[in-house]
């Protein structure tokens, strides 16, 4: 049923930052093989952001690897903890969500995560099932098992405390509540990003307090976005979404800095370790063109979330638009009735910009062209005889058609 410990470790170690402690993981794997019993692998999900991207996929893919090795994947939808708001990496209190909002977001999260996980073999649970049953005396007893000094060892709490920024008491309860998830599920291993390291360690401590064998924690790196600098984030517009269309994925991958190619291959694809060595060798060769690897990377990512034909079609379309300077065959159409439009109004109403401010910023950055002519004047007025094509940035097009 299970591969050898060494074979499993080779898979588990790939891309991981911390395995704490690894000798305990070895012992758990040995026991799992001996008893022919899968380990319980827990991943907590924050339902405050239901739109997933390949940055979120880094830890989800590690959970899938555990599934492939024969272990039980448990996806914990934090509908109850979502009402607290995870303070990890935050410099201020996050606004809490209602239980209804967290449940709805949680279902959306699972639907997208199922592009990576084996849906039929994933156990999905909501932590309100046990946390909502705790009364105030239970919370007091739980709080007594951890000190304020230990809480302030957490990097973001310490920075906020030193800066005189407020820390609400309920934020201290978040890592304790997450730890109770581990107790309720008797988890053997908990996964998370490096920004979750403190919370995962609290889980080990609280499991001991409840006379359980503590979980091993495994952290994965935080993936930078397409800018190669900031953490991948929808709000920073540097993300590759799991629901992005193949053409968009291909174009976004081609825009990443060369120094991110290896990391994306390692964390966002299923290429073999031998292939990773070959990729590193190519990147170290000054005569090698990195764009060839970016094309391979884009195809690999599209294959994961779509299929081979979608990857090939996306590359063909990319060649048309960017290498051959052609317009894409399939672009949205926006119909107008007036013969003249202000540029900013046209950009917002056609959906090329989400707001007037964004439209103004795109024009000022030189990102807007009309019929392949770049426009830098935000006060420009556009004449629309029959139709025009607007391009925003490198990949966004719209055909504007005037009603006869």
HUKACOR-V59356 format. One record per backbone hydrogen bond with DSSP energy under -1.0 kcal/mol. NH is the residue of the N-H (numbers start at 1). CO is the residue of the C=O. If there is no record, write none. Layout:
BEGIN
nh=[NH	NH]
co=[CO	CO]
END
This chain:
BEGIN
nh=[8	9	10	11	12	13	16	17	20	25	26	27	28	29	30	31	32	33	34	35	37	41	42	43	45	54	57	60	61	62	63	64	65	66	67	68	69	70	71	72	74	75	76	77	78	79	82	83	84	85	90	97	102	103	104	105	106	107	108	109	110	111	112	113	114	115	116	117	119	121	123	125	127	129	131	132	134	139	140	141	142	143	144	145	146	151	152	153	154	158	159	160	161	162	163	164	165	171	172	177	178	179	180	181	182	183	184	185	187	188	189	190	191	192	194	196	197	200	201	202	203	204	205	206	207	208	209	210	211	212	216	217	218	219	220	225	226	228	232	237	238	242	244	249	250	251	252	253	254	256	260	261	264	265	266	267	268	276	277	278	279	280	281	282	283	284	285	288	292	294	295	296	297	298	299	300	301	302	303	304	305	306	311	312	313	314	315	316	317	318	319	320	321	322	324	326	334	336	341	343	346	347	348	349	350	352	353	359	360	361	362	363	364	365	366	367	369	370	371	373	375	380	382	384	388	390	391	392	393	396	398	399	400	401	402	403]
co=[4	5	6	7	8	9	13	219	217	21	22	23	24	25	26	27	28	29	30	31	32	72	189	74	76	240	53	56	57	58	59	60	61	62	63	64	65	67	66	39	41	123	43	125	45	77	78	80	81	81	87	82	98	99	100	101	102	103	104	105	106	107	108	109	110	112	113	113	117	118	73	75	77	126	127	128	131	135	136	137	138	139	140	142	143	147	148	150	151	154	155	156	157	158	159	161	160	168	169	173	174	175	176	177	178	179	180	181	182	40	40	216	42	218	220	193	194	196	197	198	199	200	201	202	203	204	205	206	208	207	188	20	190	18	192	230	238	225	223	234	233	52	241	245	246	247	248	249	250	253	257	258	260	261	262	263	264	272	273	274	275	276	277	278	279	280	282	285	289	290	291	292	293	294	295	296	297	298	299	300	301	302	307	308	309	310	311	312	313	314	315	316	317	318	319	320	399	401	382	380	342	343	344	345	346	347	347	355	356	357	358	359	360	361	363	362	391	373	389	370	368	377	341	339	400	398	369	396	367	392	390	332	388	334	386	336]
END
